Amino acid sequence: MTSPSSVFVGAIRPSQEGDPAAYFRRGFSVSEGLRRAELVVTALGVVETYVNGERLGDEVLAPGWTSYRHRVVARRHDVTALLLPGENAFGAIVGEGWAVGALTWENNRHNYADRPALYARLELVYSDHTEIINADGDVRVGAGAIVSSGIYAGETYDARAEPHGWAQAGFDDSAWEQAIPVSWDIATVTVDDTPPIRRIEELAPVSITTSPSGRAIVDFGQNISGWVRLQVNGEAGTTITLRHAELLTPAGELEIETLRSAAATDRYTLRGGGSETWEPRFTFHGFRYAEVDGWPGELQMEALRAVVVHSDMVRTGWLETSNPLVTKLHENTVWSMRDNFVGVPTDCPQRDERLGWTGDLNAFAPTATYLYDVRGVLGSWLQDLAVEQADTGTVPWTVPDVLPTGSSATALWSDVAVSLPWALYQEYGDLAILRTAYPSMTAFIREVEAALDEDGLWGSGFQFGDWLDPDAPADNPAGGKTDRYLVACAYLAKTTREMAETARLLGESSDAEHFSALAKRVRAAFRREFVTETGRVVSESATGYALPIMFDLLEESQKRKAGDKLAEIVAHSGFTISTGFAGTPLITDALSSTGHLEEAYELLLQTKSPSFLYPVTMGATTIWERWDSVLPDGTINATGMTSLNHYALGAVADWMHRVIGGLTRTSAGWRTLTIAPQPGGDLTSARAVHDTVLGRAESHWRAEGGEMLFDVVVPEGAAATVVPPLHPDRLSIEVGPGAHSWRYPLPAGFGEEAVLSLETPIKDVMKHDATWQAVLDVMRAYFPGVPVEAAGSHMGDLPLGMLASRLPQNGEAMERDLLAVLETAR
């Protein structure tokens, strides 16, 4: 009955799609004088554990998804209080989960194991000896109420089939099979404190409607990751079906386009005889809406709750502004992060994917570290990245890696091996983060260094480029406007500098010299290949300019020229978004840092598609994968990649925290910071709060009655440079920990709407969509056949009235028509 170690055990046969979850149990005896009892448990699959009928802990979807072949996370439970002298029992239900069930759009099964398997080791400590009880040959395995389960498919549960008392002593398991050992390296089992996945919040329905097909549609008002809990009375054998989706069609039916092949369907069959409460345990869904079929009687709102499920992380960052759309954009970013941190930082929680894409996280990392304490979740994920990188010789595009095809070194994706540890170190100031990641960081840089050509350019091989540039073809998301090798070389310049600084901080002097020289070589190569002497960049795109501006690849004079050109490009697009994953995190910074704060705000506040706020105006409650995932008529953009819950493009929140809110970290771990909000657009107030490792930092500015009220809080142990916004004396002051306040008059005209006239520059008229469209209509009437839409880019600095001067014959008439447009605008 005792042995020094445990093994994994499973059913006799490999699992097939649709098989029931495996119910494991083992009886054991406890003698008098028990002092302590600890149970270590994990599974290949998803496990719920019981002792004498009591469920252990509140973790769900345990043990989460790790790189199982290298590391399977186990939990240690103190079960002393649950045991009694005499006969006892422990039990576990193991569903397929990530280890056994279907993964990726190819729905490949058995990615890690061919059947659900259990690991359990119970240690009974007495005063004079210790007894070990393992999940071994004495474990029995059978089936129960969980008829089937799958991460993508959903869960089917028949309450009539639940074996009563199965996890208690005395249960008759003679009809069950003896579990058999499952071949697995026990050295992979690790007991650690990786943040568990838990039920975090519950949402009540906001409405229940009837679809044209006659089914009940429940709207929970928020796109979440999790499931629905129901409470119901009905006859035995009644089956309730719950289908989940992010969106409704304009006709009011479930829109399942964003799910692709994921069924996302749960079924519950009633046992009958009274009130029944049920929720799935071995699946999760990304959804806002649930279609309910088969409900006995009238469906009441009190009968359903949406259970929000994600990794249990501490919230550390907040932002609110006077503009409700901007505040909602930030709230949507938070929700997308929550919904995609379900054990692994994934791309989306709803479709047949839900993978740990490295590029998504790399783009979003600075925002993530502000919003939540991510040391646990991302520290675990980086462990998996390192072991899989060591196995394959490159950083996989997804971690854990179950892609149907292999990966290769790519910018923004693979270089997360460098930039994520660097971002974590900057936020938390812990050199151990860099020391742990150092072998992985250096391995990536050396891999790419070996691939550079004789000029020092990363100019060959596959690259994702500016992924999901809105102008890229629907069937080629990597085919954006910006040269993909420009993107690669720019990001390499960034990561080689981060690598050199990491080596210096860790005292790796020879590496520091080498990587510093490499960074200079890469920077020089970029400038030779992609930048003119005056600062023009080969790829005349917003991303093409944003990257060299933000990655210090230009001289100061060139930077000014590039900033002006970037502002021109942004204005030419009508302040709509023209960047993808590579450029979006940087575009507003590239503008505001080169003297174009006004244009940065115009870009942020645009509501026309594609834009940051267009999804908000369309009712989005999370960040979309594509800027136009939902078209203006409410139909889905049917490209096969239209998730409504991707956090990557929410990376603009990092700029919002620093520029709108004003909180900028200036040294690792927030030992020094700058608090310098830069008001713009129509914003009249903002409040940013961040719980740093040293304590709370806060910035709160608001314009009231012709005055600016500005309050800040500096954490203990930190020093701050404070620049009160719009201060008449351009004040900059050094302050220490604690609360500080200022109150002073605002500049004349702050917050007042500009009055448009014939003297207003055309580029400023373009900021007012309806007015500009009316101006274009006037121009078409007087310049028939001329592509007048280009007027903004070619004549943006000229006053509006100059258009009429181009018409010697009808200039006065055109001027009158323009004045009429302006009068209507007022």
N, C-alpha and C positions, 0 to 999 in steps of 0.2 A: 504493500500500500504506500510505502514511502520510497522516495528516490531523491538524489541530490539535485536533479534538474527536471525540467518539464519538456514536453514536446507539443507540437500542434497536432490536433486530432480533427478528423472530419468524417463525413459519411462515406459509405463504401464506394459509391458511384460518383463520377464527376457530374457537375451540375449542368443542366440544360436551360435554355431560356424559358422562363415561366415556371421554373421549379419553386417549391415552397422554401421558406427560410428553414434553417436547421435549428432544432431545439435540442440543446445538450443538457444533460443532468448527471450528477453524481452524488450518491449518498456517502456520508462519512460519520465517524463517531468522534465525540469530544469527551475527554475524561474530566474528572473533577480537578480543580486547581488551575484552570486555564488563566494565564496572566495577560496574554495578548495574542490577537489573531489578525494577520494581514493577508489579503488576497491580491495578487498581481494578475491582471487579466488584459488580454488584447485579442485581436482576431485578424485573420485574412478575410476581410469583409467588414460589415458594420455590426457591432455587438451591443446588446443590452444584457446586464449581468444581475443575477438575483441570488440572495442567500436566505434560505428558509422563507421563500416567497416574497421577500422585500427587495425592491429594485435598488441597486446601488448608485448613489449619486444622481446628479441632474444633467450630466453630459449627454448630448445626443450625437448621432452619427459618429460615434467613437469607433476606432481610434483616429478618425480623419484620414486624409490621404497624404501619405509620404512616399518617398522613393523606397517602396517596400523591400526590394531586394537588398537594400543597404540598411534600412532603419524602419522598424515597426514600433510605434509608440505604445507603451503599456501604461496602465494606471495602477497605482497602489491604493487599496482601500483598507481602512481599519474596520474590521467586521466583528471585533470582540463583543460588542453589545448585542449582536444579532445571534450569537451562538449560545446553545444550552448544553449542559451535560447530557450525554446520550446521543441519539441519532439526529443528524442534521443533513442538509442538502444544499448544494449550490447548483445553479442552472444558468444557462446563457442562450439567448436567441441570436443567431448570426445570419444576417442577410448578405446578399452578394456584394453590395456596395461597389467601391471603385476597384477592389482587388480582383473580383471575379466577373462582374457584370459588364455590359456593353459600354464602350467608351469611344469617343470621337464620332465624326459624321459617317464613318464606315461601320460603326456599331460593332467593333471587334470585341469579342469576349475573351475571358481567361488571360487578361494581360499580365497578371502576376501569379494567379493560382487557378486550378481547375475546379475547385469546390470551396465553399465557405469552410473555414477552419478556426478552431478555438485554441488559445493558449491560456492556461490558468495554473497558478501555483499558490496554494494556500499554506501559510506558515503558522503553526500552532505552537506558541511558546508557553511552556510550563516552567515551574520553578527549578526542575532538575533535568529537563530535556526539551528538545525542540522536535516537532514532528512536521514533515512536509507531505502535503497531499497534492498530487498533480492531476492535470487533465491527461489521463493515460488510458490504458486498456480497460479500466473500470468505468469509463464514461459511456453512457448510452446516448443515442441520438435518434430523434424522431421528428415528426412534423406536427404543426399546430394550426393556429388560426391564420397565420400570415401565408396566404396561398401563393403569392409571388411578390417580388419587389425588385425595383431597378432604379438607379439614380435618374435615368432619363424617362423610364416607362411609367413610374409611379408604383403604388402599392395596392394589392388586393387582399382584403381581410374578411374572413368569414367567422363571425363571433361564435357561431354554433360549433365550430371545430376546435375551440380553445380547450386544451386538456386541463381540467380543473386540478389545481394542486401540483402541477408538474414540477415546480421548483421547491417543493417541500418534502420533508422526510415522509416515508411511508407510501409514496406514490408508486403505483404498479407500472413499471416501465418494461415489463416482460415482452410487450409487443414491439418495443423499440429495438434498434440494432445496436450492436457494439461499435463504438467509434474506432476508427483505425488511425494509426499515425500518418501524418502528412509530411512528406519530405520538405524540410525548410531549415535554413541555417538559424539556429537559436541565437547565435551571436548578434543577429540583427535586432533582437528584442531589446529595447531601451526604455527604462522608466525615467521619464523626464517631466518637466512642468510646461510643456507646450500648451498654450492657451486652449482650453476646451471649446468646442462648439456647444452653444446653449440656446434655449428659448430665451430671447431677450425682451420681447415686447409682444403685446396682443392688440390687434386692431378690430374694432367692430365694423360691420358693414355700414356703408353710407347710403346704399340703396339696394333694392331688389326689384328687378324689372322682368318682364316676360319677353323673350325674343320672338321674332316672327315664326320660328319653328316650334314655339310653344314651351321652351325650356326656361327655367328660372336662371337669371343672370345676376350674380351678386357682385357688387362693386365695393371693394374695400378701400378705395380712394387713394391707394398708394401702391406702387410697384415694389414688391418685396421678394426676398428669398425665404422660403419656409413652406408652410402647409396650412390646411384648414382643419380646425377641430370642430366636431359637430356634437350636438346633444339631441337625441331623437327618441321617440316612442313609436313602436310599430310592430307589425306581425313578424314572427320569425320567418326568415327566408327572404324578406324584402331587401332588395339591393339598391343602394344609393350610389350614383356615379358622379364624381366630381372631376370636371375637366378644367384645366387652368390655362390662362393666357394673359398676355400683357396688354392687349388692346381689343376693342370691338370694331367690327366692320361698320361702315356708315349705316348699314341696315340693322345693326344691333345684335349681330351674331358674334361668336368668338372669332377673333382673327388669329389663326394658328400659323401663319406664314413665318413668324419669328421663331417658332419652335422647331422648324424643319421636321426631322423624323422623330423627335421626342414626343411620346404619347402624352406625358404629363397628366396622367389620369389615375385617380384613386377610386377604389370601390370598397364599399362597406356593406356586408350582409348582416342583418340584424339577427340577434339570438332570440328576441322577443321576451315579453314578460315584464316590461318596465322601462324606466329611463336608461338610455345607453349613451355613454360618452366615448368618443373615439377620435384619435388622430394618428396619422401614419408615423412611422419611426425610422424606416430604412430608405427613404427617398426625400427629396426636397424639390421645390418648384420655384421658378421665377415668374411671378404673376401679380396682377392687380385684380383680375376678374376670375370668378369661378362659375362655371355652368353646372347647375345641379339638376340631375334627372333621377326620377324614381322616389322622390321624397314622399313619405306617407303623410297625407293631410296637407295643411297649409304651411308653407315655409315662413317662419318668423325670423326677424333679424337677430333675436336673442339666441337662436339655435346655432349660430355659426360665429366663429372667430378666426381671423387670420393670425397665425403664430409666426412671428419674425424670428428667424434662426440665422445666427452667424457666430464667428469666433468671438469669444468674450474678451473684448478689449476696452480699455479705459478711454473715454472721450477726453481729448485735450485741447480742442480748438473750436472756436465759434466766430461767426461774422454776421452782423446784421447791418442793413443800410436803410436809408430813407426811400429807396426805390424798391418796391415789392418784387419786381421782376428779377432784380439783381440778387436780392435776398433769397428768392426762390431758386435761382440758378445755383447758389451756394448750397442750399438745402438739398437740391437734387444731387449735387456732387457727393454730399455726405451719405445720402441713401444709396447711391451706386457703389460707394466704397463698402458700406455695410453689407450690401447684398452680394458682393463679390469676394468678401473675405470669409468664406465658409471653409475653414481649414487651410485652403490654398488661395492665394490672391489670383482669382480667375478673371477671364475676359467678360463672361456673362453667366447668369445663373439659370437660364431658361431652356436653351436649345441643346442639340446633340453635340455639345462641345464642352463648355465649362472647364477650360484648361488654364493652367498657370502660365499664360503667355508672358514672356520676359519683356517684350517691348511695351506692352500696356503698363506694367508696373514701373518700368524704368521712367517712362514719361510722367507718371503720376507720383513718383516717390516723394518729392518735396512737399506735395499737398498731403499725402498720406501721413507723413511724420508730424505735420501740424495738427491734423484732425484727431488722430488717435495715437496712443502708445502702441507702436507696432513692433517693439523689440522682440517680443515672444514669437508672434506669427512669422515675421520676416526673418528672424534669426533661424527658426526651424527651416524655413524655405531655402535659405542660403546654404544650410547644411546639405539639403538634398541637391541643390545646384552643384555644389562642389564635388559630391561623390559621383554624380552623373557625368559631370565634366571630366573627372579623372578617368571614368570608364571609357568614354567615347573620344576623348581628346579635343572636344570642343564644347562650348556652352549650348545646351539644347535650346530650341526656340520655346519649348514649354517645359516647365518643371512642376511636378514629375513628368517625365517624357514618355508619352504613349503615342506619339505621332506616327501615322502610317509610313512616313518617309523620314529620312535622316535630316539632320540640321547641319548648317555650316556657319562659320563666323560671320556675323552681320552687325552693322551699326544699329545702335539703339536697342536692339534685342539682346544680342550676346554680351554687349558691354555692360549690361546690368551687373555682371560679375564684379565690375569696378565701381560703377557709379552708385549702386545701391548701398554697399558698405560705406562708401564715402558720405552719402546722404544721411545714413544712420549715425555715423560718427559726428557729423556736423550738428545734428539735432541733439544727441545725447552726450557728446563729449567723452565717450568711452573708447580709449585706444584698444581695448580688448576686442572690440568689433573688427577693427582693421587687422589686428594680429591674427585673429581666427580666419579671416577671409583672405589673408595675404597670399597663400599658395594659389588659390583660385584666381585672384586678381592678376598676379604675375603671369600665370599660365595663359590667360586670355591675351594679355598684351604681347607676350612673346610669340603666341600663335599668329597674331595679326602682323607683328613686325616681320615675321618670316615671309609673309605674303606680299609685302610692299614691293613695288617695282624699283628700278634703279634710281628713280627720281624721288622716291619716298612717298609715292601715292598709293592709296588703297583703291586700285582702279580695275579690279577684276573680280569675278565671282558674283553670286547672287546677292542682291540687296533688296530690302523691303522699301527703301527710299522713304519718301514722305507719304507713308501708308494712308490710304483713304483721303488723299487730297480730293476735295469735292469735284474737281475737274477731271479726275482720273476716270477712265472707262469703267462702266459698271462691272465688267467681267475681268478687269485688271486693276485691282486696288493699289498695286505698286507702281502703276504707270502714270504718276502725277507729273506736274509741270517741271519740278526741280530735278536736275541731274542727280541720279541716285548715288553716284560716286562723289559728287560734291557733298551730299549728306554724310556719306561714309567717312570721308576725309575730315570733315568738320567735327563730327563726333569723336573721331580718333584723336584729334588735337585736344579735345576736352578730356578724354579719358587718360591720355598719356600724361597730362599735367596732374590729374588727380593721382595717378600712379606714382609719379615722381614725388609728390608731396607726401603721400602715404609712406613711401620708403624713407623719406627724411624724418617723419614723425616717429617711425619705428626704429630709427637708428641703423637702417640698412644702407650704409653710406655708399657702397659701390653700386648698389641698385639705384640709389637716388641719382647718382651721377649719370648712369646709363640711361634711365628713363627721362631725365631732364634733357639730355642730348637728343633723345628720340623725339621728345615733345617739340623741341626747336626745329628738328629736321622735318617733322610732319607739318608744323605751322608754315615753314618756309615753302614747302612743296605746295601746300594749299594756295598760298598767296601767288606763287608763280603760275599755277595752273588756272585759278578761278577768279583772280582779282586784278583789275587794271590798276595802273599807277594812281589814278584819281579816286578809286574806290568803287567803280562799277563792278558788279559781280556777273559772272557768265550766265548763270540762270537768273533771268529777269523775273523772279517770282518772290512772293512775300517770304517764303521759307528760305529761298536762296540768299536773301539779305539778312533775315533774322539770325541765322546760324552764325555767320562770321561776326556780326555785331555782338552777339551774346557770348561767343566763345573766344573773344579777344584775338581775332585773327586779322584785325585791321589796325593801322596807325590812326591816331586821333583825327587827322585831317580826312582820312579815308572814311572813318566812322561817321563823321558829319555828313559827308556826301552820301554814304550808304543809307543813313537814317532819312535823309531828305528823299532819296529814291524810294525807300520803303514806304514812307508816308504817301508818296505819289501813287504807288501801286495800290495801297489800301484805299485811297480816295477813288481811284479809277474803278475799283470793284464796287463802288457805292457803299463802302464800309461793311460789306459782307465778308464772310470768312473765305479764305482761299488757301488754307493750310490743312495739313493732315497731322498724323501722330508726331512727326519730327518737328514741325514748325509751330503747332498750336501752343505748346507750353511756353514758347519764347516770344511770340509775336507782339503781345502787349508790352512786355519788358523791352523789346528791341525798339519800340516806338517811344515809350516814355523815357528811356535812358538816353535817347538822342535828341531830346527837346521836342518831342511830338506827343506830349501828354494828352492834348486835346484829341488827336487822332486815335490814341489808344482808347480813350473813353467812347469815342464815336463807334469804334469797332465793337467794344463791349456792349454798348447799348442798342446796337442795331437789332431790329426785330424781323427784318425781311430775310427769307431763306436764301442762302445758308448763313446762319449767324448763331452766336451764343444764346440769344434770347428767343429765337424762333421756336425751338422746342417748348420753351416755357409758355409762349403764347398759344401753343397747340395743346396745352394741358399736361405736358410731360411732368412726371414726378421723379424721374431719374435722368441720367445722361444717356443720350443715344449713341449708338455705334457710328452712324452716319449723320451728318448735319441735317439731312432730309429723309430720315428713316420713315417719317410719316409725311405725306404730301399735303399741300394746303386743302385738298378736298377730303382729307381724313382717311384716304386709302394708304395702304402700306407701300413703301418703295420696294417692290418685289425683286430684289437682287440676289436673294439667298444669304445676304449678310446684312440684316436689318434689326439687330438686337436693339431693344429699347432700354437696355441696362448695361452700359459699358462705361467705366469711369474714366478712361484715358483722356477724352477730350474735355473732361472737367479739370484738367491740369491748370487751366487759367486761374483757378482759385488760389494758387500760390501767389500770383501777382496781386490778386484782390486782397489777400492777407497783408501784403507788404505795402502796396501803394494806396489802396482805398483805406484799409485798416491802419496801416502805418507801422506794423511790427516787423522789423527786420533784424535777424540774428547776424551779428558781425564777428562772432568768434564761436568756436565749437562749444556746445553745451550751454549757449546763451549767457556766457560770462560777461559778454558785452553785447549791446544791442542798440539799434537806432529806432526811435519812435518818431516818424516823420510822415504823417498822412499827406497825400496830395489830392485834394478834392478836385472833382471835375464833373463834366456832364451835368446832369440835373440833380446830382446828389447833394443833399443838405445835411446829412449826418451819417456816421458810421461808427460801429463799435466792434472792435476786434479783441478777443480774449484767447490767450494761449497759456496752458499750464505746462511750463517748462520743467526740466529736471531740477531747477533751482526754486521753482514756485511760480506763481501767477504773474504774467505780463499782460497789461491791458492798455488799450488806447480807445478813447471815446471822444469824438468831436461832433459838435452840432452847431449849426448856424441858427440863431434865434434873435429876433428883434434887432437886426443890424449888428449883432455881436457874435463872436466865436467863443464858445465854451469848450475847453479842452482839458480832459482829465486823463492822467496816465498812472499806471502802477508798475513799478520796477521790482523784480523778484529780489529776495534776499541773496546777497552774495554776487549781485550783478551791478554793472554800471551802464548807464544809458546816455546817449546823446539825443536830446529832444529838440525837434524843430517844429514849433507850433505852426499849424497850417495857416497860410495867408496872413502871417503876422506882419503888421506894418513896419516893424524894424528888422524883419528877416532874422528873427531871434534864433540862435542855436546855443543850447546850454547843456552842460554836463550835470547829471543828477545821479544820486545814489538810490538805494532801495527805499521803497515806500510809495505813498500816494502824493501826487503833485498836480496842481491845477493852474490854469491860466484863463483869463477872460479879457477880451480886447475887441475893439471895433473892427468890423469887416470892411474890405475895400468897397467903394461905391459901386453899385450895380451887381454885386454878387448875387447869384440866384435868379436874376431877372432874365426873362426870355428876350433874346435878341430880336430887334425889329428888322425885318428884311426890307431892303430897298434896292433901287437900281445900282447903288454904290456897293452893295454887298458882293464880296467875291463869289464867283460861281461855285467854288468848292464848298462854301458855307451854305449856299442854297441847296446843294446836293444832300445835305444832312437832313433835310426835311422832305421825306419821300413824296408825299402827295403834291407838295409845291413843285418839286423838281419834275415830276411827271407832267404836271400842267405846263411848266416851262418848255419841256420837250415837245408837247403838243403844239405850242405856239411856234417853236422852231421848225417843226415839220411843215406847218402851214406856209411858212415864209421861205423855207429852204427845201422844196420838194426834191426827193431823190438823194438828199445828202444824209449820210449816216450820223445824225446829230447826237446819238448816244455817246460818241467819243468826245463831245465838247468838254465834259468835265475834266478829262485827263489832259487835254491839250490847252485848255484856257482856264484852268481852275483858279489861278491867281487873279484873273481879270475880273473887273466888276460886271455884274449882270447886264447893265445898260450897254456895255460894249457890243453885245450881240446885235442891237438895233443899228449901231453905227456901221455895221457891215452891209447895210442895205440903203444905198443912196436914194432909191426910188420910194421905198415903203418903210423907211426907218421910223418915221413918226408913228405910223400905224402899228408897227410891231412894238414900239415903246409903250403905246397905250394898252395894248393887249398884255404886255408883261406887267404893267402897273395894275391892271385888273386882276391878274393872278395873285399878285402880292396883297392886294386889298382883300381878296377872298381868304387868303391865308391868315390875315389878321382877325 
